[in-house]
Amino acid sequence: MKYDYLVVGAGLYGAVFAREAVRKGKKVLVIDKRPNVAGNVFTEQIEGINVHKYGAHIFHTNNKEVWDYVNRFAEFNRFTNSPVANYHGELYSLPFNMYTFNKMWGVTTPEEAEAEIKKQREEAGITEPKNLEEQAISLVGKDIYEKLIKGYTEKQWGRPCTELPAFIIKRLPVRFTFDNNYFNALYQGIPVGGYTKMVENMLDGIEVRLNCDYLENKAELDKLAKKVIYTGPIDAYFGFKLGALEYRSVRFETEVLDKPNFQGNAAVNYTDRETPWTRIIEHKWFEFGTQPKTVISREYSSEWKQGDEPYYPVNDEKNGKLYAEYKQLAGGEKDVIFGGRLGEYKYYDMDVVIASALDACRKELV
Ligand code: UDP
């Protein structure tokens, strides 16, 4: 066999695994069915602006090892994510913090804000939140739930908030300080020059074959390497034989505008139910762009169907059970490691994907 490892998918998980394997003297081939590397963190220059083609990615982590790792492949700028919520033309600060509470209720102190939330939580009679709606109301009260969470979440996930797991909303901080930083992370930024360049640096000197579909050519490709690192959808690997896992997909409408500034911020979330898109990204603000034009992407969320790009695993009970069955099957594939957001069917952030790839390397590469 020509290679020790065949890495299927040139996204973050695959690129990190490949880099580390090569560092340990292994022979590695990376393949990807797309015409480019970088998976869903792929960025492409339009009008001199790095456009996040598969949705906005803001690198943030508390994991020093991961932060040091990515800094070997890119320089990171000081971008801090502070999305604005637009509810029928009313603008609110995100994540939920004193600016949000002040705009919503006119309160000016943390005590007043906490008292208002407590009152709304008690009125709703929630003691132990069982779903996203109850979790949201108990964290921030009914007003914020209705204006900033309900419509956005139901558009994004295509399911009522009462049927979604509580953990999704726990991703967002709630703060009683005036701090619009969306993430509770020690380290945050955007790789200068775009994510594609960062992943290319990770893959520097490693053989990569693009436009190469693993599942369509599995028998042949399997002959090339002793082991496979598979980062595609786990259900697709098994030909969907237990049924299809559900994903949410996203469609982007990207436009170049002949003006320097469209919305004054990288991300504006449209949190009402009526606006059909979930958010608008203005890409230049990730890198403090000074270009004369601007590029924006409207994001529309949809249920995934075969042929679409899968983005978000739907980590509810039903899909969790089905994933557990696939995972069992995966355990029987002794020469295959399943990794990444799709391979592990987890709503992973970039840093967690990298941490999990580094972990797999520690176990695998001796
Ligand atoms: N969310 C919300 N309103 C917002 C932003 C987020 O209700 O304005 C909720 C929504 O349920 C979403 C979750 O918080 O799915 C997590 O948001 P995050 O920004 O982490 O999602 P991502 O950037 O991964 O799409």
Boltz pocket constraint, residues with backbone or C-beta under 6 A from the ligand:
constraints:
  - pocket:
      binder: B
      contacts: [[A, 56], [A, 85], [A, 94], [A, 148], [A, 149], [A, 150], [A, 152], [A, 153], [A, 156], [A, 168], [A, 169], [A, 171], [A, 172], [A, 269], [A, 271]]
      max_distance: 6.0
